[in-house]
Amino acid sequence: MLAQDVTPIALADETKALKKKYYLFSPRVSITVPHPIANTSFKRSFVGIYEVSGGLNVMLYQGLFIGATYKNAELKISQKNISNYDALMAINNVAVKVGGDWYVGDKNRIIYSMAVSGGKNWTKFPHLMRKLPNERPATTSYSTTYIEPEANLFFLVESNFGIGATISYTIFNRIFDPYELSLNEWAAYDKNSPGVTQYLSFGFGFYYSFLKKKK
């Protein structure tokens, strides 16, 4: 009898409307998986393992923000096309981010967030090797710039905490060329197929904000 009395109250609390609140600081974390796209050689060579990013946004005015973000990701050689080869692609990114958060719905329990990041990338290729002994690929690491638009949909548990879905599209200012990495010694590639390194990531994101700010 007691459980029957408590349940409707609990449900009402979970579905009640929240007030729109704006906070000065908002740390964000996301866990996604990168999926190489567009570049045929890149798609054939690597598959995503994980991507983790974290950052801090500072609200400027009613949801509009600027922030900084760090991302670590790892991809591995696709065993479908190059078997028994354990080379990795390790990525580290640091960037500045600009974007906005907007409330969705009458109850203010959903936040749609969109942003664009631009910054510096460091990429390494651990365990690359050639078939000829004592020789190394022409490239085993590089540093470049990159840009990344992203979109998030957060479902709020409290006015300053939510969990949701995130999707991003990363574009490096760098051509992915399998011949530079000597991957052509392990699989057949079209010499005309190199293109800009880019990948799509999707997964889960976490929203948290603190230090309430006036509208």
Residue pairs with C-beta under 8 A, 6 or more apart in sequence:
15 107
16 107
17 106
17 107
17 108
17 109
18 107
18 108
18 109
18 156
18 158
18 159
19 108
19 159
20 103
20 108
20 215
21 159
21 160
21 209
21 212
22 59
22 62
22 63
22 212
22 213
22 214
22 215
23 59
23 160
23 209
23 210
23 211
23 212
23 213
24 58
24 59
24 210
24 211
24 212
24 213
25 56
25 57
25 58
25 59
25 209
25 210
25 211
26 56
26 57
26 58
26 59
26 65
26 67
26 101
26 207
26 208
26 209
26 210
27 54
27 55
27 56
27 57
27 208
28 53
28 54
28 55
28 56
28 57
28 67
28 69
28 152
28 205
28 206
28 207
28 208
29 52
29 53
29 54
29 205
29 206
30 51
30 52
30 53
30 54
30 152
30 166
30 203
30 204
30 205
30 206
31 50
31 51
31 52
31 203
31 204
31 205
32 50
32 51
32 52
32 53
32 166
32 167
32 168
32 201
32 202
32 203
32 204
33 48
33 49
33 50
33 51
33 201
33 202
33 203
34 48
34 51
34 73
34 75
34 170
34 199
34 200
34 201
35 47
35 48
35 199
35 200
35 201
35 202
36 42
36 43
36 45
36 46
36 47
36 48
36 75
36 198
36 199
37 43
37 198
37 199
37 200
38 195
38 196
38 198
39 176
39 193
39 194
39 195
39 196
39 197
39 198
40 190
40 193
40 195
41 176
41 177
41 178
41 183
41 189
41 190
41 193
41 194
41 195
42 176
42 195
42 197
42 198
42 199
44 78
44 81
44 187
44 189
45 77
45 78
45 81
45 82
45 176
45 178
45 181
45 183
45 187
46 75
46 76
46 77
46 78
46 89
47 75
47 76
47 78
48 73
48 74
48 75
48 199
48 201
49 73
49 74
49 75
49 76
50 73
50 74
51 71
51 72
51 73
51 74
51 91
51 201
51 203
52 71
52 72
52 73
53 69
53 70
53 71
53 72
53 93
54 69
54 70
55 67
55 68
55 69
55 70
55 97
56 67
56 68
57 65
57 66
57 67
57 97
57 99
58 65
58 66
58 67
59 65
59 101
59 213
60 66
62 215
63 100
63 101
63 102
63 103
64 99
64 100
65 97
65 98
65 99
65 100
65 101
65 115
66 96
66 97
66 98
67 96
67 97
67 98
67 99
67 115
68 94
68 95
68 96
68 97
69 93
69 94
69 95
69 96
69 97
69 117
69 119
70 92
70 93
70 94
71 91
71 92
71 93
71 94
71 95
72 91
72 92
72 93
73 90
73 91
73 93
73 201
74 88
74 89
74 90
74 91
75 88
75 89
75 91
76 86
76 87
76 88
76 89
77 85
77 86
77 87
77 88
79 85
81 187
82 183
82 186
82 187
85 186
86 127
87 125
87 126
87 127
87 128
87 129
88 125
88 126
88 127
89 123
89 124
89 125
90 123
90 124
90 125
90 126
91 121
91 122
91 123
92 121
92 122
92 123
93 117
93 119
93 120
93 121
93 122
93 146
93 148
93 170
94 119
94 120
95 117
95 118
95 119
95 120
95 146
95 148
96 117
96 118
96 119
97 115
97 116
97 117
98 115
98 116
99 113
99 114
99 115
99 116
99 150
100 113
100 114
100 115
101 111
101 112
101 113
102 111
102 112
102 113
103 110
103 111
104 110
104 111
104 112
104 153
108 156
109 155
109 156
110 153
110 154
110 155
110 156
111 152
111 153
111 154
111 156
111 162
111 164
111 207
112 151
112 152
112 153
112 154
113 151
113 152
113 153
113 154
113 207
114 149
114 150
114 151
114 152
115 149
115 150
116 147
116 148
116 149
116 150
117 147
117 148
117 149
117 150
118 145
118 146
118 147
118 148
119 145
119 146
120 143
120 144
120 145
120 146
121 143
121 144
121 145
121 146
121 172
121 174
122 141
122 143
123 141
123 142
123 143
123 144
123 172
123 174
124 140
124 141
125 137
125 139
125 140
125 141
125 181
128 136
128 137
128 140
128 181
128 182
129 136
129 137
129 182
130 136
130 137
130 182
130 185
131 185
131 186
137 180
137 181
137 182
138 179
138 180
138 181
138 182
139 177
139 180
139 181
140 181
142 174
144 172
144 173
144 174
145 172
145 173
146 170
146 171
146 172
146 173
147 170
147 171
148 168
148 169
148 170
148 171
149 168
149 169
150 166
150 167
150 168
150 169
151 166
151 167
151 168
152 164
152 165
152 166
152 167
152 205
152 207
153 164
153 165
153 166
154 162
154 163
154 164
154 205
154 207
155 162
155 163
155 164
156 162
156 207
157 163
160 208
160 209
160 210
161 207
161 208
161 209
162 206
162 207
162 208
163 204
163 205
163 206
163 207
164 204
164 205
164 207
165 202
165 203
165 204
165 205
166 201
166 202
166 203
166 204
166 205
167 200
167 201
167 202
168 200
168 201
168 202
169 198
169 199
169 200
169 201
170 198
170 199
170 200
170 201
171 196
171 197
171 198
172 196
172 197
172 198
173 196
174 196
174 197
175 194
175 195
175 196
175 197
176 194
176 195
176 196
176 197
177 194
178 184
178 187
178 189
178 193
178 194
179 189
179 191
179 194
183 189
